[in-house]
Every structure is written in structure tokens, then in C-alpha cells.
């Protein structure tokens, strides 16, 4: 006897295949912005993580050419603040993920001009911590809090760092932010601070101290762990430390070391990988290369894609929504 599957047929089996065009969730898209290629630039670049291909995104270019700024993100927008042109600036820009358009957002400007600062974010707020008000030899404790619902940034003294420093390596869990290492006026340190989002308070967390003193590295993180990568003491390094959020402990993770020692670069992450790009190598040359840290196997590998040009002092954020 005849039977039917999907659509009507006679004495035959016919399979009906339905094709759908669903949007990809872009906790799969990262952005790198601005930087210094010999001059400050405004350029924005985009990488869908599932493609692992970086390309220019002119609509997302920053409103002001600058380097050594920092990015963070809510579920619907990215924010880039501070940095240096001929001098340090307070300027904040907002990137709307649905349109991929960036514009100045003066209500989110920093409370004081600074560069080489670090960020952390909860689902509802962003935090900008530390930095240098002048050259890299200056350092401050200042923390600012950005409320995503209002796009307003203001000083949050309870979240100030435990000691003045710039270039800390940052990471965020769902409940806490971490600012590790950095440079004081006397040089690089291992010091780690923990910011409790629920109380807006920061305190030293010695169990999370870096394995070696360094600044101007980068943190990438999953929901459970962070990898604190690269940076500089006297020269750029490839070192990776693993910070376990559940225990607030940091330890060396050699398998996750960068393939290229680098400093003054930036990174972002999907749910399964962290990505870093740009910076200076140990020879002091600017680079465009990008690397991927796989959270499950705890290894870092070189990507085939690169930034559009060699540059340092880039900022970054990732889209946690859908485009």
C-alpha cells in the first residue's frame, strides 16, 4: 500500500525538506576599534566569531581618532571610553549592535581624562578602572560606573582600585570584575583586585595575583574562568594565567600562552573562545595578528585572519545579542 511522508505521493516515498534562514546568535561577533598605526585612527573592524574573519566596518568607526582606550558592552550596545590623542581624553562612544553604528555619547564620558584603563561589566552596568592621566608613568585608582539603562557614567569611589595603576588585565564573571597586575609609578606589579558588582566595592584579592608582574595585557573569559594573557614588564611576554572564578585563584597555564608575545592590544570573547589582536611584539613593532584561546582545551592558536593593519592601543567589545 502507498504511504506518505511530508507531501502527498503515489506509491512512493517523498521527503520534504524545509530550509530556514535563522539569524545567528552573535555572542558570535567581536569588534576592535581605533588604535595607533603611526597616527591615531578611528577605524572599526568586525569579526563574526563563527567565521573567524576580520573586516572593516566603517559605520562603527569611533567619533574621535585615539589609542589606548577601552571597551565594554551591555547586551545591546558597546561602549568605548578614554584613550589618548595628543593628550588623554574623557570621550565615550556608543555602538548600537542592531545597526552597527557608533556615535559620541557625552553622557557616558569618563569622570577624568585617562588612557590605558581597564573595564569590567555586569549585565546592568559597566566599570572603567585605573589608567594613566598622562604618560604611562602616571597611574590613578579612579573607578567610574556606567549605567546601561541611562548611558550615564559617574565616579564610583567605592569601586576604586586598591592601589593606583594603569594597564591592568581585566575579566568579568556574572557577579564580579577583576583587575589584575598593571603598572604603578614604580613599575609592573602582580596585584589583583576584585570588584563585587552587587555592592560596587573593590578590594585586593591576593589569591588572584598574577604569576608574574606585568601590565598592558588582556583578559578573556568564559562564564567560569578567565585567561590573563601577555603584557609587559621590561619586554612583552606571552604568559597566560588562568583565573578560576569559583575560587578566586590564579595560576600559570602554559598551554594557553600566546604564540606571539604582545602588549597594548585588546580582546573579546564568545561563549567558547577568547580572541586577541594587534599590539606591540617583544621587538617593539606594531602587529596585526590575531589569536584564539579555546576555553575547553585551554590552548591558544594563531588565526589566519588579521586586523586590516598593524596597530596598537585598540579597544574591543563583543555583541551578546542577535544581528
C-alpha positions, 0 to 999 in steps of 0.5 A, a space after each residue: 500500500 502507498 504511504 506518505 511522508 511530508 507531501 502527498 505521493 503515489 506509491 512512493 516515498 517523498 521527503 520534504 525538506 524545509 530550509 530556514 534562514 535563522 539569524 545567528 546568535 552573535 555572542 558570535 561577533 567581536 569588534 576592535 576599534 581605533 588604535 595607533 598605526 603611526 597616527 591615531 585612527 578611528 577605524 572599526 573592524 568586525 569579526 563574526 566569531 563563527 567565521 573567524 574573519 576580520 573586516 572593516 566596518 566603517 559605520 562603527 568607526 569611533 567619533 574621535 581618532 585615539 589609542 589606548 582606550 577601552 571597551 565594554 558592552 551591555 547586551 545591546 550596545 558597546 561602549 568605548 571610553 578614554 584613550 589618548 590623542 595628543 593628550 588623554 581624553 574623557 570621550 565615550 562612544 556608543 555602538 548600537 549592535 542592531 545597526 552597527 553604528 557608533 556615535 559620541 555619547 557625552 553622557 557616558 564620558 569618563 569622570 577624568 581624562 585617562 588612557 590605558 584603563 581597564 573595564 569590567 561589566 555586569 549585565 546592568 552596568 559597566 566599570 572603567 578602572 585605573 589608567 594613566 592621566 598622562 604618560 604611562 608613568 602616571 597611574 590613578 585608582 579612579 573607578 567610574 560606573 556606567 549605567 546601561 539603562 541611562 548611558 550615564 557614567 559617574 565616579 564610583 569611589 567605592 569601586 576604586 582600585 586598591 592601589 593606583 595603576 594603569 594597564 591592568 588585565 581585566 575579566 568579568 564573571 556574572 557577579 564580579 570584575 577583576 583587575 589584575 597586575 598593571 603598572 604603578 609609578 614604580 613599575 609592573 606589579 602582580 596585584 589583583 583586585 576584585 570588584 563585587 558588582 552587587 555592592 560596587 566595592 573593590 578590594 585586593 584579592 591576593 589569591 588572584 595575583 598574577 604569576 608574574 608582574 606585568 601590565 598592558 595585557 588582556 583578559 578573556 573569559 568564559 562564564 567560569 574562568 578567565 585567561 590573563 594573557 601577555 603584557 609587559 614588564 621590561 619586554 612583552 611576554 606571552 604568559 597566560 594565567 588562568 583565573 578560576 572564578 569559583 575560587 578566586 585563584 590564579 595560576 600559570 597555564 602554559 598551554 594557553 600562552 600566546 604564540 606571539 608575545 604582545 602588549 597594548 592590544 585588546 580582546 573579546 570573547 564568545 561563549 567558547 573562545 577568547 580572541 586577541 589582536 594587534 599590539 606591540 611584539 617583544 621587538 617593539 613593532 606594531 602587529 596585526 595578528 590575531 589569536 584564539 584561546 579555546 576555553 575547553 582545551 585551554 590552548 591558544 592558536 594563531 588565526 589566519 585572519 588579521 586586523 586590516 593593519 598593524 596597530 596598537 592601543 585598540 579597544 574591543 567589545 563583543 555583541 551578546 545579542 542577535 544581528 
